[in-house]
Amino acid sequence: MLAIRVDVTTVQQMAPSRESTYQIALLGLLLTTSFASGAAPSTAAIKTPARPHVVLIMSDDQGWGDTGYNGHPILKTPHLDAAAAAGLRLDRFYAAAPSCSPTRASVLTGRHPNRMGVFSWGIPIRPQEFTIAELLKQHGYRTGHFGKWHLGSVRPESPVNPGKTGFDRWVSAPNFFDRDPLMSDQGVARQMFGESSEVAVDLALEWMRSQLLPDPGTPPAKPTTSPPAEVAPLFVVIWLGSPHLPHLADPRDAAPYADQPKKLREYLGEVAGVDRAFGHLRDELQTLGIRENTLLWFCSDNGAIPVVGNSGENRGAKHSVYEGGLLVPAFIEWPAMIRQPRSTPVRCGTVDIFPTLANIVGASREGLRPLDGISLLPLLRGEMSVRPAPMAFWNANIPGLFSPSDSLMHKMERKQDAGREPKVEPASRKAGEIPKAGYAADQFGGHSAWIEGDWKLHRFSTMDGAKVRWELYNLAIDPLEKLDVSKLHPEVLKTMQSGLDEWLEKVVGSLHGRDYE
């Protein structure tokens, strides 16, 4: 692994807005950079608790700086702040892609989305993929999906609806959704009422109670003891539709920002709605008596949206492979494992969710398709200080597929009201088809990146591969990616180019179906 030796104390705590500070430090780095191997210190073994309940909750378009705990100057997110302060705060957590559907595919599979052709928003996941929901079901979990899907049609006969992808219970929307959404309840259109984040969380809690309580119609008035041992562990995915456009905040959430311009007020109000719903979820885990051994993992699906979103001064925003398009707020709470609150600068991301959960339940990696993520269980145990593997990204600049949730769901409702079976949209119906041609193994059009240690290499290519250019940054002292040092470090550049090109070739092989043979 590429690493650096820098005579700078705690570079992760340097204020990124103080450009003179890290530019001076960069001059020192150029004199002292070398190849070295990084190894995590060994600590006493920590026993992993018995199979935890797992709740993955993801917001939509919430930037790295769109939380109070990451320093937003106006926004208040007390519930997210409290959870980040109580568990493991992931300060350098990357979405696998700078847009929604690809990142969601990475969560379910532990693989880069381009391996399965989910190049951009609205493109369905391949039904051949093996998901974390399917794996956990093999290990005795009951599984549920609630909220935004955006990985294919949610119609009953869709080969890529949540039920066909490993979820026992699902109430899902085809795309982002707002107040009073029309959603697909196991393939049947169902009208919901309320603020969108609140709706998704309440649906999840309703199902959780039905699995955990002897009489789910009467939730306990106060925290209970742990449920009976024979209750199966739960895997719950809650994908919120906020703070994605069109930004129609609940008035109570927008009220604290009444003095702000309308666009910003509505956006901040939607993030406040996310925070309020998250707080309710967290409180109910305590009420249900399962908080101690529930792994609660929060993150966003891509970097901040321009104008109203906050990237925390990182370069770029949604759709960009620079840090601002990929870094998102994230943390894990799991009191039975994470006994002491802490934060970590170790780079990790959504591709790590699948291998981490697989490791926790004792699943073997043997027979699994190539994964791009690693298990973060050593990080949870306090045994990882440096990421032991590179991270790779590739935005191929392939257009997304328009899939407006409201119109798709109303069309589905009309068909069902007329007693007719709604047809599955063509893209989802053909989601399992392997491309017969088109993606050359030496072109790799678009913008890709390779992070190894603190080095980040960018590759820019025309779609035909005729022109390629490179940029190299050291994120330790240039976190805003302002000073390209590729000409100053030709040996680092060459090594990283080789690693990225080799990975890109493997991704194209997966895209062409090699992993399904």
C-alpha positions as CSV (number, residue, x, y, z in Angstrom):
1,M,0.0,0.0,0.0
2,L,1.2,3.5,-0.7
3,A,1.6,5.6,2.4
4,I,3.3,8.8,3.4
5,R,5.6,10.0,6.2
6,V,4.7,13.5,7.3
7,D,6.1,15.4,10.2
8,V,2.8,17.0,10.9
9,T,0.8,16.3,14.0
10,T,-2.8,15.0,13.5
11,V,-3.2,16.2,9.9
12,Q,-6.9,15.2,10.0
13,Q,-7.5,18.0,12.5
14,M,-6.1,20.7,10.3
15,A,-8.7,23.4,9.5
16,P,-9.2,22.9,5.7
17,S,-10.2,26.6,5.2
18,R,-6.8,27.8,6.3
19,E,-5.2,27.3,2.9
20,S,-1.8,28.8,3.9
21,T,-1.4,26.2,6.7
22,Y,-1.8,23.2,4.5
23,Q,0.1,24.7,1.5
24,I,3.1,25.2,3.8
25,A,2.8,21.7,5.1
26,L,2.6,20.5,1.5
27,L,6.1,21.9,0.8
28,G,7.4,19.9,3.7
29,L,5.6,16.8,2.4
30,L,7.2,17.1,-1.0
31,L,10.6,16.8,0.7
32,T,9.7,13.9,2.9
33,T,7.2,11.7,0.9
34,S,8.2,8.1,0.5
35,F,6.8,4.6,0.0
36,A,6.0,2.9,3.2
37,S,3.6,0.2,4.4
38,G,0.9,1.0,7.0
39,A,-0.2,-1.6,9.5
40,A,-2.9,-1.3,12.1
41,P,-1.7,-1.7,15.7
42,S,-2.8,-4.9,17.4
43,T,-5.0,-4.8,20.4
44,A,-6.6,-7.3,22.7
45,A,-9.3,-9.3,20.9
46,I,-12.8,-8.0,21.5
47,K,-15.6,-10.6,21.3
48,T,-18.3,-9.9,18.7
49,P,-21.7,-9.9,20.4
50,A,-24.3,-12.4,19.3
51,R,-26.1,-11.7,16.0
52,P,-27.2,-8.0,16.3
53,H,-30.3,-6.5,14.8
54,V,-29.1,-4.3,11.9
55,V,-30.7,-1.0,10.8
56,L,-29.3,0.8,7.8
57,I,-30.7,4.3,7.4
58,M,-29.7,6.5,4.4
59,S,-30.7,10.1,3.6
60,D,-30.9,11.3,0.0
61,D,-28.5,14.1,-1.2
62,Q,-27.3,15.1,2.3
63,G,-23.8,16.6,2.0
64,W,-20.9,16.0,4.3
65,G,-21.4,19.4,5.9
66,D,-25.2,19.1,6.2
67,T,-25.1,18.2,9.9
68,G,-24.6,20.2,13.1
69,Y,-21.7,17.9,14.2
70,N,-19.8,18.6,11.0
71,G,-20.0,22.3,11.5
72,H,-22.9,23.6,9.6
73,P,-23.3,27.3,10.5
74,I,-27.1,27.3,10.6
75,L,-28.5,23.8,10.6
76,K,-29.5,22.1,13.8
77,T,-29.4,18.3,13.9
78,P,-29.5,17.3,17.6
79,H,-30.4,13.7,17.1
80,L,-27.8,13.0,14.5
81,D,-25.3,14.9,16.6
82,A,-26.1,12.8,19.7
83,A,-25.7,9.5,17.8
84,A,-22.5,10.5,16.2
85,A,-21.1,11.5,19.6
86,A,-22.3,8.2,21.2
87,G,-20.9,5.7,18.7
88,L,-18.2,5.5,16.0
89,R,-18.1,8.7,13.9
90,L,-16.8,8.0,10.4
91,D,-15.2,11.2,9.4
92,R,-13.9,10.0,6.0
93,F,-16.8,8.0,4.7
94,Y,-17.4,7.7,0.9
95,A,-20.4,7.0,-1.1
96,A,-19.4,4.5,-3.8
97,A,-20.7,6.9,-6.5
98,P,-21.7,10.6,-6.6
99,S,-25.4,9.8,-7.3
100,C,-28.1,7.8,-5.7
101,S,-28.9,4.5,-7.5
102,P,-25.2,3.4,-7.9
103,T,-24.5,4.0,-4.2
104,R,-27.6,2.0,-3.2
105,A,-26.4,-0.9,-5.4
106,S,-23.0,-0.8,-3.6
107,V,-24.7,-1.0,-0.2
108,L,-26.6,-4.2,-1.2
109,T,-23.7,-5.9,-3.0
110,G,-20.4,-4.6,-1.6
111,R,-19.4,-4.1,-5.3
112,H,-18.8,-1.1,-7.4
113,P,-22.1,-0.3,-9.2
114,N,-20.5,-0.3,-12.6
115,R,-19.8,-4.0,-12.3
116,M,-23.6,-4.5,-12.6
117,G,-24.3,-1.7,-15.0
118,V,-25.8,0.7,-12.5
119,F,-23.9,3.6,-14.0
120,S,-26.2,6.4,-12.9
121,W,-29.5,7.3,-11.3
122,G,-32.6,5.2,-12.2
123,I,-30.7,2.3,-13.7
124,P,-31.9,-1.0,-12.2
125,I,-29.7,-3.5,-10.3
126,R,-29.2,-6.8,-12.1
127,P,-31.3,-9.7,-10.7
128,Q,-28.2,-11.9,-10.9
129,E,-26.5,-9.9,-8.1
130,F,-26.4,-11.5,-4.6
131,T,-27.4,-9.0,-2.0
132,I,-26.7,-8.5,1.7
133,A,-30.5,-9.1,2.4
134,E,-30.2,-12.5,0.7
135,L,-27.1,-13.4,2.6
136,L,-28.5,-12.4,6.0
137,K,-31.7,-14.4,5.3
138,Q,-29.4,-17.4,4.9
139,H,-28.2,-16.6,8.4
140,G,-31.6,-16.5,10.0
141,Y,-32.5,-12.8,9.6
142,R,-35.9,-11.4,8.8
143,T,-35.5,-8.6,6.3
144,G,-37.4,-5.4,5.5
145,H,-37.0,-2.4,3.1
146,F,-38.8,0.9,3.7
147,G,-38.6,4.1,1.6
148,K,-36.8,4.9,-1.6
149,W,-35.7,2.0,-3.8
150,H,-34.5,3.5,-7.1
151,L,-32.9,0.2,-8.2
152,G,-35.8,-0.8,-10.5
153,S,-39.5,-1.2,-10.7
154,V,-41.5,-1.7,-7.6
155,R,-44.4,-3.3,-9.5
156,P,-45.4,-6.8,-8.3
157,E,-43.9,-8.7,-11.3
158,S,-40.7,-6.8,-11.4
159,P,-37.6,-9.0,-11.3
160,V,-35.8,-6.3,-9.3
161,N,-38.3,-5.2,-6.8
162,P,-37.2,-5.4,-3.1
163,G,-39.0,-8.7,-2.6
164,K,-37.1,-10.3,-5.5
165,T,-33.8,-8.9,-4.0
166,G,-34.0,-10.5,-0.6
167,F,-36.5,-8.5,1.4
168,D,-39.4,-10.3,3.3
169,R,-41.3,-7.1,3.9
170,W,-41.2,-4.0,1.8
171,V,-43.0,-0.7,1.4
172,S,-41.0,1.2,-1.2
173,A,-41.1,4.1,-3.6
174,P,-39.5,3.9,-7.1
175,N,-37.5,7.1,-6.4
176,F,-37.4,10.0,-4.0
177,F,-40.7,10.9,-2.4
178,D,-42.1,13.7,-0.4
179,R,-45.1,14.5,1.9
180,D,-48.1,12.1,1.7
181,P,-46.4,9.7,-0.7
182,L,-48.0,6.9,-2.8
183,M,-45.9,3.8,-2.2
184,S,-45.7,0.2,-3.3
185,D,-46.7,-2.1,-0.4
186,Q,-45.5,-5.5,-1.5
187,G,-46.4,-4.5,-5.1
188,V,-49.8,-2.8,-4.3
189,A,-50.2,0.9,-4.5
190,R,-50.9,2.4,-1.0
191,Q,-51.4,6.0,0.0
192,M,-49.4,7.2,3.0
193,F,-49.8,10.4,5.0
194,G,-47.2,12.5,6.7
195,E,-43.7,14.0,6.3
196,S,-41.7,11.7,4.1
197,S,-38.9,10.7,6.5
198,E,-41.4,10.2,9.3
199,V,-43.5,7.9,7.0
200,A,-40.5,5.7,6.1
201,V,-39.4,5.4,9.8
202,D,-42.9,4.7,11.0
203,L,-43.4,1.9,8.4
204,A,-40.1,0.3,9.5
205,L,-41.1,0.5,13.2
206,E,-44.5,-0.9,12.5
207,W,-42.9,-4.0,11.0
208,M,-40.2,-4.3,13.7
209,R,-42.9,-4.3,16.4
210,S,-44.8,-7.0,14.6
211,Q,-41.6,-9.2,14.7
212,L,-40.5,-8.4,18.2
213,L,-43.6,-7.9,20.4
214,P,-46.2,-10.5,21.3
215,D,-49.0,-7.9,20.8
216,P,-47.6,-5.3,18.3
217,G,-50.8,-3.4,18.5
218,T,-49.9,-2.1,21.9
219,P,-46.3,-0.9,22.0
220,P,-44.7,-0.8,25.5
221,A,-45.1,2.4,27.3
222,K,-41.6,2.2,28.6
223,P,-38.4,0.4,27.7
224,T,-38.7,-3.4,27.8
225,T,-36.2,-6.1,28.6
226,S,-34.6,-7.7,25.6
227,P,-37.1,-9.7,23.4
228,P,-37.2,-13.5,23.8
229,A,-34.1,-15.4,22.6
230,E,-36.2,-17.2,19.9
231,V,-37.0,-14.0,18.1
232,A,-35.1,-13.9,14.8
233,P,-32.7,-11.0,14.3
234,L,-33.9,-8.2,12.0
235,F,-32.2,-6.5,9.0
236,V,-34.0,-3.2,8.3
237,V,-33.1,-0.9,5.4
238,I,-34.7,2.6,5.6
239,W,-33.9,4.7,2.6
240,L,-35.3,8.2,3.1
241,G,-36.4,10.5,0.2
242,S,-35.1,13.7,1.8
243,P,-33.5,16.1,1.5
244,H,-33.8,15.5,-2.3
245,L,-35.6,17.9,-4.5
246,P,-38.3,19.3,-4.6
247,H,-37.7,20.4,-1.0
248,L,-41.1,20.7,0.5
249,A,-40.4,20.7,4.2
250,D,-42.9,20.2,6.9
251,P,-43.7,23.7,8.3
252,R,-42.6,22.7,11.8
253,D,-39.2,21.7,10.5
254,A,-38.8,24.8,8.3
255,A,-39.9,27.2,11.0
256,P,-36.5,27.6,12.7
257,Y,-35.1,28.8,9.4
258,A,-37.8,31.4,8.6
259,D,-35.2,34.1,8.2
260,Q,-33.4,32.3,5.4
261,P,-34.2,32.4,1.6
262,K,-37.0,30.1,0.6
263,K,-34.8,27.5,-1.2
264,L,-32.4,27.2,1.7
265,R,-35.2,27.3,4.3
266,E,-37.0,24.4,2.6
267,Y,-33.8,22.4,2.2
268,L,-32.7,22.9,5.8
269,G,-36.3,22.0,6.9
270,E,-36.1,18.7,5.0
271,V,-32.8,17.8,6.7
272,A,-34.4,18.7,10.0
273,G,-37.2,16.3,9.1
274,V,-34.5,13.6,8.6
275,D,-33.0,14.4,12.0
276,R,-36.4,14.3,13.7
277,A,-37.3,10.9,12.1
278,F,-33.9,9.5,13.0
279,G,-34.4,10.6,16.6
280,H,-37.7,8.8,16.8
281,L,-36.2,5.7,15.4
282,R,-33.4,5.8,17.9
283,D,-35.7,6.3,20.8
284,E,-37.9,3.4,19.7
285,L,-35.0,1.1,19.6
286,Q,-34.6,1.8,23.3
287,T,-38.3,1.4,23.9
288,L,-38.3,-2.0,22.2
289,G,-35.4,-3.1,24.3
290,I,-33.1,-3.8,21.4
291,R,-30.8,-0.7,21.3
292,E,-27.9,-2.4,23.1
293,N,-27.4,-5.0,20.4
294,T,-28.6,-3.1,17.4
295,L,-26.1,-2.0,14.8
296,L,-27.5,1.4,13.6
297,W,-25.6,2.7,10.6
298,F,-26.4,6.1,9.2
299,C,-25.1,7.7,6.0
300,S,-26.1,9.7,2.9
301,D,-26.1,8.4,-0.7
302,N,-23.9,11.1,-2.3
303,G,-22.3,14.4,-1.7
304,A,-24.0,17.8,-1.4
305,I,-26.2,19.3,-4.0
306,P,-25.1,22.7,-5.3
307,V,-26.5,26.0,-4.1
308,V,-28.2,24.8,-0.9
309,G,-26.1,21.7,0.1
310,N,-23.0,21.9,2.2
311,S,-19.8,20.0,1.2
312,G,-17.9,21.1,4.2
313,E,-15.6,23.1,1.8
314,N,-14.6,19.9,0.0
315,R,-14.1,20.3,-3.7
316,G,-17.1,19.4,-5.9
317,A,-20.6,18.3,-5.2
318,K,-23.1,15.7,-6.3
319,H,-22.1,14.0,-9.6
320,S,-18.4,14.8,-9.0
321,V,-15.7,12.3,-8.1
322,Y,-13.8,15.0,-6.2
323,E,-14.2,14.7,-2.4
324,G,-17.3,16.9,-2.2
325,G,-19.3,14.5,-4.4
326,L,-18.3,11.4,-2.5
327,L,-17.8,12.3,1.2
328,V,-21.0,12.0,3.3
329,P,-21.9,12.1,6.9
330,A,-21.8,8.7,8.5
331,F,-21.6,7.0,11.9
332,I,-22.3,3.6,13.5
333,E,-24.0,3.0,16.9
334,W,-23.7,-0.5,18.4
335,P,-23.5,-0.2,22.2
336,A,-22.8,-3.9,22.7
337,M,-19.7,-3.5,20.6
338,I,-18.7,0.2,20.6
339,R,-18.4,0.8,24.3
340,Q,-16.5,4.1,24.1
341,P,-17.5,7.0,21.8
342,R,-14.8,7.8,19.2
343,S,-14.2,9.2,15.8
344,T,-12.0,7.8,13.1
345,P,-10.2,9.3,10.1
346,V,-9.9,5.8,8.5
347,R,-11.3,6.0,4.9
348,C,-14.2,3.7,4.4
349,G,-17.5,3.7,2.4
350,T,-20.7,2.1,1.3
351,V,-18.9,-0.7,-0.4
352,D,-17.8,-1.8,3.0
353,I,-21.3,-2.4,4.4
354,F,-21.8,-5.8,2.8
355,P,-18.5,-7.4,3.9
356,T,-18.7,-5.9,7.4
357,L,-22.2,-7.4,8.0
358,A,-21.1,-10.7,6.4
359,N,-18.1,-10.8,8.8
360,I,-20.3,-10.0,11.8
361,V,-22.6,-12.9,11.2
362,G,-19.8,-15.3,10.3
363,A,-20.5,-15.7,6.6
364,S,-17.7,-17.0,4.5
365,R,-16.4,-15.0,1.5
366,E,-15.8,-18.2,-0.3
367,G,-18.0,-18.4,-3.4
368,L,-18.9,-14.7,-3.3
369,R,-18.4,-12.6,-6.4
370,P,-15.5,-10.1,-6.3
371,L,-16.1,-7.4,-3.7
372,D,-14.7,-3.9,-3.7
373,G,-15.3,-3.3,0.0
374,I,-13.6,-4.6,3.1
375,S,-14.9,-5.7,6.5
376,L,-14.8,-2.8,9.0
377,L,-15.3,-5.1,12.0
378,P,-11.6,-4.5,13.0
379,L,-12.4,-0.8,12.9
380,L,-15.4,-1.3,15.2
381,R,-13.1,-3.3,17.6
382,G,-10.5,-0.5,17.6
383,E,-8.0,-2.6,15.7
384,M,-7.7,-0.6,12.5
385,S,-5.9,2.7,12.1
386,V,-5.2,2.6,8.4
387,R,-7.3,1.2,5.6
388,P,-5.5,-1.9,4.4
389,A,-6.9,-1.7,0.8
390,P,-7.4,1.0,-1.9
391,M,-10.7,2.6,-2.7
392,A,-11.8,3.0,-6.3
393,F,-14.5,5.2,-8.0
394,W,-15.7,5.5,-11.6
395,N,-18.3,7.9,-12.9
396,A,-18.6,6.7,-16.6
397,N,-20.7,9.8,-17.6
398,I,-23.6,7.5,-18.8
399,P,-27.0,9.3,-18.5
400,G,-29.5,8.1,-15.9
401,L,-33.1,7.0,-16.5
402,F,-36.0,9.3,-15.6
403,S,-38.2,7.6,-13.0
404,P,-40.5,10.1,-11.2
405,S,-42.0,8.3,-8.3
406,D,-45.4,10.1,-8.2
407,S,-46.3,9.5,-11.8
408,L,-45.0,5.9,-11.8
409,M,-47.0,5.1,-8.7
410,H,-50.2,6.9,-9.8
411,K,-50.0,4.9,-13.1
412,M,-49.6,1.7,-11.1
413,E,-52.6,2.7,-8.9
414,R,-54.8,3.3,-11.9
415,K,-54.0,0.0,-13.4
416,Q,-54.7,-1.9,-10.2
417,D,-57.9,0.0,-9.6
418,A,-59.1,-1.1,-13.0
419,G,-58.2,-4.7,-12.1
420,R,-55.3,-4.8,-14.6
421,E,-51.8,-6.0,-13.8
422,P,-49.4,-3.1,-14.3
423,K,-46.6,-3.9,-16.7
424,V,-43.0,-3.7,-15.6
425,E,-41.1,-0.9,-17.1
426,P,-38.8,-2.0,-19.9
427,A,-35.5,-1.1,-18.2
428,S,-36.4,-3.3,-15.2
429,R,-37.8,-6.1,-17.4
430,K,-34.5,-6.3,-19.2
431,A,-32.3,-5.6,-16.2
432,G,-30.6,-9.0,-16.3
433,E,-29.5,-8.7,-19.9
434,I,-25.7,-8.7,-20.3
435,P,-24.4,-6.1,-22.9
436,K,-23.3,-7.8,-26.1
437,A,-20.9,-5.1,-27.0
438,G,-20.0,-1.5,-26.3
439,Y,-17.7,-1.3,-23.3
440,A,-14.1,-1.7,-24.5
441,A,-11.6,-3.0,-21.9
442,D,-9.2,-0.2,-22.6
443,Q,-11.3,3.0,-22.9
444,F,-12.9,3.6,-19.5
445,G,-14.6,6.8,-20.4
446,G,-15.5,9.4,-17.8
447,H,-13.9,10.3,-14.5
448,S,-12.4,7.6,-12.2
449,A,-10.3,7.8,-9.1
450,W,-8.1,5.6,-6.9
451,I,-7.3,6.3,-3.3
452,E,-4.4,4.5,-1.6
453,G,-3.2,5.7,1.7
454,D,-3.6,9.5,1.6
455,W,-2.9,9.7,-2.2
456,K,-5.8,10.2,-4.6
457,L,-5.4,9.8,-8.3
458,H,-7.9,11.1,-10.8
459,R,-8.3,9.8,-14.3
460,F,-10.2,11.8,-16.9
461,S,-11.0,10.2,-20.3
462,T,-13.1,11.0,-23.3
463,M,-15.7,8.4,-23.9
464,D,-13.7,6.8,-26.8
465,G,-10.6,6.7,-24.6
466,A,-8.6,8.8,-27.1
467,K,-7.6,11.4,-24.6
468,V,-6.6,10.7,-21.0
469,R,-5.3,13.1,-18.4
470,W,-4.3,12.6,-14.7
471,E,-4.3,14.5,-11.5
472,L,-2.7,13.5,-8.2
473,Y,-3.4,14.9,-4.8
474,N,-2.2,14.2,-1.2
475,L,-5.3,14.4,0.9
476,A,-3.4,14.5,4.2
477,I,-2.4,18.1,3.7
478,D,-4.3,19.0,0.6
479,P,-7.9,17.8,1.5
480,L,-9.5,20.3,-0.9
481,E,-7.6,18.8,-3.9
482,K,-6.2,22.2,-5.0
483,L,-2.6,21.4,-5.9
484,D,-1.9,18.7,-8.5
485,V,1.4,17.1,-7.7
486,S,1.5,14.4,-10.4
487,K,4.6,15.9,-12.0
488,L,6.4,16.1,-8.7
489,H,5.8,12.4,-7.9
490,P,6.2,10.4,-11.1
491,E,6.9,7.2,-9.2
492,V,3.7,7.5,-7.2
493,L,1.8,8.4,-10.3
494,K,3.0,5.3,-12.2
495,T,2.2,2.9,-9.4
496,M,-1.3,4.3,-8.9
497,Q,-2.0,4.4,-12.6
498,S,-1.2,0.7,-12.8
499,G,-3.5,-0.1,-9.9
500,L,-6.5,1.9,-11.2
501,D,-6.1,0.6,-14.8
502,E,-6.1,-3.0,-13.5
503,W,-9.2,-2.4,-11.4
504,L,-11.0,-0.7,-14.3
505,E,-10.3,-3.8,-16.5
506,K,-11.8,-6.1,-13.9
507,V,-14.9,-3.9,-13.5
508,V,-15.5,-4.1,-17.3
509,G,-15.1,-7.9,-17.1
510,S,-17.8,-8.0,-14.4
511,L,-20.0,-5.7,-16.5
512,H,-19.8,-8.2,-19.3
513,G,-21.0,-11.0,-17.1
514,R,-17.7,-12.7,-16.2
515,D,-18.8,-13.0,-12.5
516,Y,-22.0,-14.9,-13.4
517,E,-20.3,-17.7,-15.3
